[in-house]
Amino acid sequence: MTDYASFRQRLDAVLRTLDVKQVQDFLIAEGQWSPGQPADPEFAMWMMIAGSATLRDLHNRAREWLISHGHEADANAVLRKEPEQGARQGKGKQYRRSPERRQKHP
């Protein structure tokens, strides 16, 4: 397992506790944060939860916390809304560049 994969696994385990102090202590010990930084560690914790694919079961809680604390734009940027029932599935419309807009690389 790579160093990053090991770090990410340990970080997700600490994030799962939902304990801001534990998250803060872990990230300081790992050299990722400094004491007193970030200014809002609880917001940072919920954003990390929202951004973690392995913590999908906590994404709704993260969305609720973020929105209830005035961070709706952040929640929407990180967390996709689930498609409504009956909504069209798929990648949507894909665009290709016209030949005039394509650049050739030497």
Secondary structure, 3 states (H helix, E strand, C coil): CCHHHHHHHHHHHHHCCCCHHHHHHHHHHCCCCCCCCCCCHHHHHHHHHHHCHHHHHHHHHHHHHHHHCCCHHHHHHHCCCCCCCCCCCCCCCCCCCCCCCCCCCC
